[in-house]
Amino acid sequence: MRYEDFLPLPDESTFQERSSVLYKLLASGRASDINFDISNSPLSLLLYSLLTTEQINHLLSVAQAMFTAT
């Protein structure tokens, strides 16, 4: 079993931009197969569906601050 087997099913009504390139990439995956990973990204898709753009931007700034701190 893989971690994605334990993720909750995202609420379809929360998806912000179903037609966006990012949504399609996370849901369907990359065009080429790789033997060491799955093609789609279920955890990222779940986070993308649960977080608003403002929350994502805030978390990005927190992560950037963490990596630039000495």
Secondary structure, DSSP 8 states (H G I E B T S, - for coil): --GGGGS----GGG-S-TTSHHHHHHHH--SS--TTS-SS-HHHHHHHHHS-HHHHHHHHHHHHHHHH--
